[in-house]
Amino acid sequence: MMNCGFSSDSFIENESELNSRNVLSAGAVMGFLRCFNLPIRRPQMAAWLWISLLLLQGSVGVRSDSNYLIGLGSYDITGPAADVNMMGYANTEQVAAGVHFRLRARAFIVAEPKGKRVAFVNLDACMASQLVTIKVLERLKARYGDLYTESNVAISGIHTHAGPGGFLQYVVYIVTSLGFVRQSFDVIVDGIEKSIIDAHENLRPGSVFVNKGELLDAGVNRSPSGYLNNPAAERSKYKYDVDKEMTLLKFVDSEWGPVGSFNWFATHGTSMSRTNSLISGDNKGAAARFMEDWFNKNGVEMSYSDDLEDGGNPRRVSNIVPEVHNNHHELLELAASFQSPPGKPATKTLSVARRVRSALRQTEKPGFVAAFCQTNCGDVSPNVLGAFCIDTGLPCDFNHSTCGGKNELCYGRGPGYPDEFESTRIIGERQFEKALDLFNKASEQLRGKVDSRHVYLDFSNLEVTIPKQGGGSEVVKTCPASMGFAFAAGTTDGPGAFDFKQGDDQGNPFWKLVRNLLKTPNQTQVDCQHPKPILLDTGEMKQPYDWAPSILPIQMFRIGQLVILSVPGEFTTMAGRRLREAIRTVLTSGGEGHFKGDVHVVIAGLTNTYSQYVTTFDEYQVQRYEGASTLYGPHTLSAYIQEFKKLASAMLSGQPVQPGPQPPDLLAKQISLLTPVVMDATPAGVNFGDVKTDVPTNSTFKRGDTVSVVFWSACPRNDLMTEGTFALVEALQGKDTWVPAYDDDDFCLRFKWSRPSKLSTRSMAAIEWRIPESATPGVYRIRHFGASKVLIGSIRHFAGSSSAFVVS
């Protein structure tokens, strides 16, 4: 099927040399000509290419002399797809059991050729972890010395609620995961390190462009009653009750052209529900996958000479499936010759070798990296249709988000309601489309210094100077961490349980008795946190080790006229606005080293560690979920603004800052109650990888249909298949060559794992392929890769295949 405008055979001999300055434009013109059967004669090639550079300049972005070294990298961080509780909803019943699509760490490095540098890593994870950050920095120091430090490395989470938990070090964040999960932790640390190594090794001369634009239909305020408690005069400055602006960076290699983009936009990673059991990057992870696939399909320079790319690796099947057989009977006969074989042993690297996207990378050119980063999403939901009662279908109570007094019945609806996968796709697609528009039109080049500042602060007892009513100022303090009663009520994205409700500033006598069994807050803490009624006094709970963080990092990056504020939590819309405006005022105040002209200030949320929410003082008074989850009391936001102003002033004056108190490394104290995999087994006479439920004989499917095959499998915790795949769809090329088409990093392919009972040694893998409209008609089959554990502890890899079938 011809993809008009971007044919896979768009390039001919000697074109790559001419095309090196503008990869997308030349490919677009060649594809355009072929799509409409226009002749392409070699003597005309140079002329067509130069015309394309002029006509399509705007769609690729402005070319300019490189002023930085830029490098991007990416690596798989998909954690255990079985038995581990998902991080985000704190729902003990939400346990991983398969893969929707894979999780990745995506990194960029920007450096002055002979000066400073910054490294930013975006994680397809719920949030950053203090312990993860500590261990990544230790590894980077061992490898690079003082080149990458806590000052110039930022690690940020997209806030998906569909990733395995157990990778944070404080008790309250790992209760539902039955403690620390070493496998979750290790894969994230490894992936971050490797993404930074990748970016470092890709450092080359290049430029960075910035662009901003409004995206109106990807987020709504889930706590509007809290937002409305902000001063009317302040609210009148803004058109919306959530931030609608996306800020995007476009990275352009001086030789290869565009190599990546990172953007920041506020919306929660809660399109996937609290009952979902498949690992997923949610809407932001989906948007990243869509954009990277778009570029690899439309912007990658491909060889004209044969049906292979990257020195012998197969292309995406949607681009290369061979001759289309017009005779349906012939296709059925061909499919019938490939019946499901028995499962067989495989090498550990087989799933990596067969993975679809490993075939996209060129030998020399760095792979395109697209990251959709999180910002001040605290009160922003992707469930844009609003919150409704599941029993009556009526809107939930405005102030408390309850239905007949019960929070459990109030749920937000995504645009694909009632299909959470469809909602994830739609919100991801909306972000992708806006990012693509900004990417294609980006023309403002970042110029100027690269710099960073970082400090650790003890937020349990931080003095803050705030304006006093009637004039003057007063000194207040932050408090040791605590959670309010409304924290247990959850949100409209994921309601809590029992009789908790949002907007509760009194508490409940029964639950106070339960609380006191753990820790009774003293009067000083009660007064400090007022009007929050304390449910869990986590900052003062130390057994078996710290329940919540006290020492938090704040960090500031500068890349020319862009400033990134790294915060270790979820700022609400208005809290983020206040912080950005305060720092913008400092940077443009006209003092020493101030910014001349416009400055772009973005907040990178959930970065370097996690400390829950930050509301405004006014929102805190209402005590909805976000206020109840603002750990350090009503003056938390004022503390952040005060301390970020100090960082901004230090950056402007070129002065260093004191590092502050170091956070604890609690790795040695971690407790894990998750039982290990003892062994895997199959019924007598059955191999691992055997098909349990095959496709029907002589079956034909249409695009839009779902194909499902069930294999005898083993626990996915035995091997995470890092940079590989558990599931694969292959297409037949010619008479006997199978080519990778889709894997478990594709939105259309789902890997679902199950066992008959919790203690059973037997398990099954159901692989479901929702045939996309872009699939080429032909013969296909489904494969499964896994690893089994025998009683003595060794791991044995296996592979299985379904019978072939026809897609018409």
C-alpha positions, 0 to 999 in steps of 0.5 A: 500500500503506497503511503503518498508523500513518503515512499520507502523507495524514495531515494536513489543513488547519490541522493544521500549526499545531497539530502544530508542537509535536509532529510525530510524535504528530499524524501517528501518530494521523492515520495510525492513524485512516485506517489503520483507516478511523476517521472524521476530522471537522474539528470533532474535529481539535483534540481528537484532536491534543491527545489524541495529544500526551498518549498518544504523549508517550513515543514522541516524547520529553519536551518542555521549554524550549530551553536551547541553539541547535542545528543539524544538517546533512548533505552527500554525500562519496561519492568516486570510484567507479572505479579508487581503492583502498578505505581500510581493509583495505590490500588492493591488489586492493580497488578501487572499482567502483560504489556500494552506497549513498552516503557522507555527512558529518553535523554537529551544532552546539550553542551557548549562546545567548550563549556557547561552541559545539561542532561535531561532524562524523561522516564515512562514511569510514574515519577522519579525516585530519589534512590534511582537518582542517587544510583544513576549519579554514582554510575555516571561518576564512575564512568565520566568523573565529574562531567555529569552530576546532581547539578546538571542531570535531571530525571523526570517521570511522565506520571503513567499509572500503568508501570510496575512499582516498588522502585522508590525508597520511602515506605508510603510509596511501596506499601502496595507493591509489597515493599521494594522490587529490585527488578523494577528498580534495576531496569530503570537505573540501567535504562537511564544510565544507558540512555545517557550513555547513548546521548553522550556518544551521539554528541555532535554539533547541532542546534536547538529550536523552541516553539509553543502553542495551545492544545485545547482538548487534552486536559480538564481541571479535576478539582475546579472547586479548589481552583476557584478558591484562588483570588478572582483577580488572579484567575481573571488573568487566565483564559482557562483553569488549566494550562493549555500551552505546550512548549517543544524543543526541536533538536537538529543535527548539523549534518543529519537534520532533525534527530529529536524533540522533547515537549512539556504539556500538563495532563495526568497519565491516567487515561488508563484506569485503576483496574488496568493490568497491562504495562503502558506509558499511557497517553504521553508514552503513546504520543512518544511512540506515535511521533517516533514511528511517524518520523521513522516512517516519513523522515528516515533516509532509506536505501533504494537498492533492496528491500533491506535497511540499515545494512541488512535489517528488514524494514517495517513490514507496512512499508515493504510487504512484497507483491500483493497477491490478488488471488485470495485462494492463493493466499489461503493456500500459502497460509495453509502451508504454515501450521503452528509448530511445537514450541522450541528452545530459543536464544536469549537474544532472539526476541531482540533480533526480531524486534521491529524497531531495531531494524529502523536504526541506521548504522551511523545516524542517531535514532530519532527520539521524541519525549512527551514530558510532564509539567504542572499536571497536579489538578489536570485530568485527561478524562476530558468528558467530565466526572459522572456517577457510574450508578446514575450517569449524572455529574458528580457533586461539584465540591466533593466529587461524590455520588450520594456521598460516596466517592467510589462511584465518581469516575472521570470519562476519557474521550474514548469512554468506555474504552480506556485504550481508545481514550489513551490513543486519542489523548496521546494522538492529540498531544502528538499532533500538536507536537508535530505541528510545533516541530514542523514550524519551530523557528526560534533558535536557542542561543546563549549559555548552558548552565545549571543550579541544584540544591537540597533543602529540608522541607520539614522545617524551612523558614519562608518569608511571605507578605503580611496582610496589611503590609510588611512580611512575616516568617512562617515554616513548612512542616514535616510531611503528612497526608490529609483525610482527603488523600484517601478519597482519591480523585475522579481519575481513580477514586479511593475507598470507604467513607473518605471524601474530597474537601474534608477539613475535619476528619473522621473520629474512627479513622483518627483512632486507626491513625493513632495506632500508627502515629499520633501527630503532636499539636505543633504538627496539627497547628502547622498543617492546619486546616488539613486533618492529618490521616498519616503523619508520614514525616514523623514515621520512621519505622522500619525506615522513613515513610516520606522524604524530608530532604528534596532537590530543586534544580534549574537548567538554562539553555539559551533563552529556555529555563527548566525548573525541575520540581520533585512533585505535582504542582497544580495549575495555579501553583505552576503559574505562580512559580513560573511568573516569579522566576520569569520576573527575576530573570528579566528584572534588568539586573546583572546577567539578566535575560534580554528579550523573551525567556521561556520558563517551563516546569519539569514535574516529578523530577529527581525524586517524588514528594506528591503535590503542591497547591497554592495556599488558597487551594490548600484551604479547600482540602481536596485531594491535591491539598491533602497531598501537599505534604509540607503544609500550606506554605509549601508553594511559597517555599519553592518560590523563595528557594527557586528565586535564590537559584535564579539569582545565583545563575544570573550572577554566575555564583555557585550555591551550597549543595545543602543536606544530602538525602539518605540512601536507604537501599540497604534498609529496603524490605521486599515481601514479593515472592520470587518465581519458584518454577514454571511448568506445562501439562504433560506432553506440552512444550513452553511456546506451544499454541493452546488456542490457535487461529481458526483453520483457513482464517481470513481477517480484515483490517479492524479485526482482532486476531487472538492466539494463546500460548503456553507460557512462563512467568515474564519476571524470568526475563524482562525481554529488555530491548526485545519483545514478548509478542511479535506479528510477522508477515510473509515475504515471498514464499518462505521469509518471515519479516517482523511487522509489529511487536509489543511496543506497538499500540495495536498489539497486546500481550496478556499474561495469566495463570489459573491460580495465584500459586499455579506453576502453569501460565498462558500468554494471550496475544491480541493483534488489532489489525490496523488500517495501515496493515498491508494485505498478505499472510501473517503469523503471531509469535511469542517469546518467553523464558521459563524457570526450572526448579533448580533455578536456571532460565531457559528461553523459548519461542512459539508460533501460531498458524499462518492466516490471511489479512485481506 
